[in-house]
Amino acid sequence: MGACNLNHSQQEVRLKFESQKTFLPSEISQTLDRYLEKGKSQETLNELFHLLKKYDLSTQDEQESRNEKLKRIML
């Protein structure tokens, strides 16, 4: 994923998550839902936004890679 100079708000990340929720594995979706309830750093919000962006259009391999990155963030 390319670098992005935009900072994404908690609300933007939440909206992106809601739009992609049905495409995520249920364990990640449930964990991420709880994870987003707490305030996160700007860096984390930006990373989450870009992992969720166009998740539904990603290949299976790309989705698996994003899933691993999402899991690492939420540890």
Secondary structure as the mmCIF struct_conf table of DSSP 4:
data_model
#
loop_
_struct_conf.conf_type_id
_struct_conf.id
_struct_conf.beg_label_comp_id
_struct_conf.beg_label_asym_id
_struct_conf.beg_label_seq_id
_struct_conf.end_label_comp_id
_struct_conf.end_label_asym_id
_struct_conf.end_label_seq_id
HELX_RH_AL_P HELX_RH_AL_P1 GLN A 10 GLN A 20
HELX_RH_3T_P HELX_RH_3T_P1 LYS A 21 PHE A 23
BEND BEND1 LEU A 24 LEU A 24
HELX_RH_AL_P HELX_RH_AL_P2 SER A 26 TYR A 35
TURN_TY1_P TURN_TY1_P1 LEU A 36 GLU A 37
BEND BEND2 LYS A 38 LYS A 38
HELX_RH_AL_P HELX_RH_AL_P3 GLN A 42 LEU A 52
TURN_TY1_P TURN_TY1_P2 LYS A 53 LYS A 54
HELX_RH_3T_P HELX_RH_3T_P2 TYR A 55 LEU A 57
BEND BEND3 SER A 58 SER A 58
HELX_RH_AL_P HELX_RH_AL_P4 GLN A 60 ILE A 73
TURN_TY1_P TURN_TY1_P3 MET A 74 MET A 74
#
